Amino acid sequence: MLVRQVGRWSHFYSYHFNLIPKYPVKSILKNYTTIANDELPYTKIHTPVMLSEVLTHLAPEPGKIYCDLTFGDGGYTKAILDSCDCKVVAVDQDPTAYEKALQLAATPDYKGRLFPLLSKFGQIDSAVKKNFDWSFPCFDGMVMDIGVSSGQIETASRGFSYKLDGPLDMRMCSRGKDAPSSSSEEFTFEDEARLMRKSISAYELVNFYSREQIADIIYKYGGDRLSRKIAAAIVDARQKAPIETTGELAAIVQKTCPQPRWQRGDDDMLRNSAARTFQALRIYINDELAELESALRSSEYLLRPQGRLVVVSFHSLEDRIAKNFLYHCAGKRSTQEAETNQFSLKRAANREFRKATRNNYDADVLLKQPSGQVLHKHSVVPSFELKSKSVVQASKEETAVNSRSRSAKLRVGQRTMAEPLSPFGPLDL
Ligand SMILES: C[S@@+](CC[C@H](N)C(=O)[O-])C[C@H]1O[C@@H](n2cnc3c(N)ncnc32)[C@H](O)[C@@H]1O
């Protein structure tokens, strides 16, 4: 308790009496990187999260075709291919992950069974159409493990980490420092050039977006109450000189919102504004939420009846999207309703039910489609069946050895025979 109070006051003094060193940023950065490098929590190769749960729920079978929408270091893909004589289409937008997948696909064990695709998973439908002569539905299972891999975070030149100094990039489709400029012809793959042409880097965002835009991004995707203050500090700093590196950006955020000593713990997202700011910029730059929605929408069209969809997410916004999608498709709740408060919804539903029984008419729950079409519950045939009672989380044993798994949430649905309900609209191929 005493430590807590002392910590609080030291924060107060440093904050109000400017005891924190002023610019230049480089001097803060020097101190900052020295501390941070000692505390690196990452392992070198990505450890697949909830691998046994993913395999149990995906339940691969011989002769079937699965899609791993987030190949990464290939943890899930290898496990699926090793579990039985099946095939896997492995998607990643990261050219280095794609190269790894190509190497793996050439090994005797996986030859003719692994098909890598360099694409955003939000465009999985057109990528499959372009590369395979298959008609939809074509997959017996789809799995996604959303977010960045440890390899991406740990490579300073990719510019994802606030703990490592590197160029401000954060694009999953980029090779970081070694990336050719988007106008040049030096790309290894045609699809790499296409992905890069459509992308913006963290450098562009931080140095050219307005203060309001930056603040909104930090608030929306990082949930930081101090988003306006952080955005103002970024705009102030860039007026003196462009913000070039992750270290500079981290130092600016940490100077604006210093983390008191008593608050230091092992959950960065709870306590560290720099962690939240970096996460927010990454989500925006890679358009992660829209990508997820688009991939979920495609899964309705790509999965064969009985095919499983397994989604592992690490951010509450992503989990909410996956949950809303599956709940809607399972006929439990419409996506529009899901966006409003659940408790008031429940009260409203109860009210409607009481009114209906009083007036002696059928208490149908209305399911509104985004198209405006209104369906009665009995006329909706669910396109997915929920396969887990609630969200599945990592076991105590796993969280003890892999801290990343602590925030993981797994949701699973099984495709039915019904037509797609297309809660996010039809496919536009
Ligand atoms: C958490 S890692 C996956 C790790 C993988 N399950 C494993 O066991 O190695 C996420 C991967 O998904 C990729 N990714 C994220 N968003 C993507 C998107 N919209 N399209 C394609 N790939 C994406 C990232 O590049 C990264 O390699």
The ligand as an SDF file (V2000), in Angstrom:
LIG
                    3D

 27 29  0  0  0  0  0  0  0  0999 V2000
   -0.7250  -15.1490  -34.9980 C   0  0  0  0  0  0  0  0  0  0  0  0
    0.0330  -15.4270  -36.5180 S   0  0  0  0  0  0  0  0  0  0  0  0
   -0.4480  -17.0520  -36.9460 C   0  0  0  0  0  0  0  0  0  0  0  0
    0.4530  -18.0730  -36.3600 C   0  0  0  0  0  0  0  0  0  0  0  0
    0.1630  -19.4700  -36.8250 C   0  0  0  0  0  0  0  0  0  0  0  0
   -1.1230  -19.9490  -36.3730 N   0  0  0  0  0  0  0  0  0  0  0  0
    1.2480  -20.4060  -36.3370 C   0  0  0  0  0  0  0  0  0  0  0  0
    0.9300  -21.3180  -35.5790 O   0  0  0  0  0  0  0  0  0  0  0  0
    2.3990  -20.2280  -36.6980 O   0  0  0  0  0  0  0  0  0  0  0  0
   -0.9510  -14.4900  -37.5810 C   0  0  0  0  0  0  0  0  0  0  0  0
   -0.5000  -14.5070  -39.0160 C   0  0  0  0  0  0  0  0  0  0  0  0
   -1.6100  -14.0600  -39.7740 O   0  0  0  0  0  0  0  0  0  0  0  0
   -1.1780  -13.1960  -40.7680 C   0  0  0  0  0  0  0  0  0  0  0  0
   -2.2740  -12.2850  -41.0410 N   0  0  0  0  0  0  0  0  0  0  0  0
   -2.8360  -11.4000  -40.2150 C   0  0  0  0  0  0  0  0  0  0  0  0
   -3.8170  -10.7270  -40.8150 N   0  0  0  0  0  0  0  0  0  0  0  0
   -3.8900  -11.2340  -42.0700 C   0  0  0  0  0  0  0  0  0  0  0  0
   -4.7300  -10.9680  -43.1820 C   0  0  0  0  0  0  0  0  0  0  0  0
   -5.6800  -10.0460  -43.1360 N   0  0  0  0  0  0  0  0  0  0  0  0
   -4.5460  -11.6790  -44.2950 N   0  0  0  0  0  0  0  0  0  0  0  0
   -3.5870  -12.6390  -44.3530 C   0  0  0  0  0  0  0  0  0  0  0  0
   -2.7610  -12.9270  -43.3540 N   0  0  0  0  0  0  0  0  0  0  0  0
   -2.9080  -12.2420  -42.2160 C   0  0  0  0  0  0  0  0  0  0  0  0
    0.0240  -12.4860  -40.1960 C   0  0  0  0  0  0  0  0  0  0  0  0
    0.8690  -12.0530  -41.2370 O   0  0  0  0  0  0  0  0  0  0  0  0
    0.6450  -13.5770  -39.3440 C   0  0  0  0  0  0  0  0  0  0  0  0
    1.6330  -14.2590  -40.0500 O   0  0  0  0  0  0  0  0  0  0  0  0
  1  2  1  0
  2  3  1  0
  2 10  1  0
  3  4  1  0
  4  5  1  0
  5  6  1  0
  5  7  1  0
  7  8  2  0
  7  9  1  0
 10 11  1  0
 11 12  1  0
 11 26  1  0
 12 13  1  0
 13 14  1  0
 13 24  1  0
 14 15  1  0
 14 23  1  0
 15 16  2  0
 16 17  1  0
 17 18  1  0
 17 23  2  0
 18 19  1  0
 18 20  2  0
 20 21  1  0
 21 22  2  0
 22 23  1  0
 24 25  1  0
 24 26  1  0
 26 27  1  0
M  CHG  2   2   1   9  -1
M  END
$$$$
